[in-house]
């Protein structure tokens, strides 16, 4: 299956993020380059570094869907909170 075929499918990628400012920009650029950005929902799990600012900029400039948690819920908790929102 090619990435073009995958990008046309109806799916959502949930990506929890905690203090990933050093890698986040590269990951988001790759997601955009390969057509996944529109499927990506990033959960900022109460990051204390610059992750929130990066995500806010990508939300504003590229339409990235983000959810910011105020209290760190760990990876599974962050995913569960977003699933509750999407439900």
Number of C-alpha atoms within 10 A of each C-alpha: 5 6 10 11 8 12 15 11 9 7 12 12 12 17 15 22 21 20 16 18 18 11 10 17 15 11 13 19 14 13 15 16 10 12 16 20 23 16 19 19 17 23 24 25 24 20 19 13 13 13 22 23 11 16 25 17 13 18 14 11 9 13 12 20 18 20 20 19 15 10 11 15 17 14 14 9 13 26 18 13 15 20 11 9 9 7 6
